[in-house]
Amino acid sequence: MAFDPRPLRTAAAACGDNQVTQIAARLRAPYSTVRRWTGGQGEPNGPALANIERTYGVTAASLYPAAE
């Protein structure tokens, strides 16, 4: 399973968060960390995944889709 940042970016945009700074502020996470996540350069850990789901409704299953 590979991390797919597209569901996070899509959900954030639906909430009006189109910039990494906006996403980071809403998640209360460091800008540099969120920049890596949204760019596909890094992956959120367990607590961060839970925060993403609470904030944007994006599940871990959608961020880590099963390989086809």
Summary of the structure (lengths in Angstrom):
residues: 68
radius of gyration: 10.8
end to end distance: 9.8
largest distance: 34.2
contacts: 170
relative contact order: 0.24
helix: 59%
strand: 0%
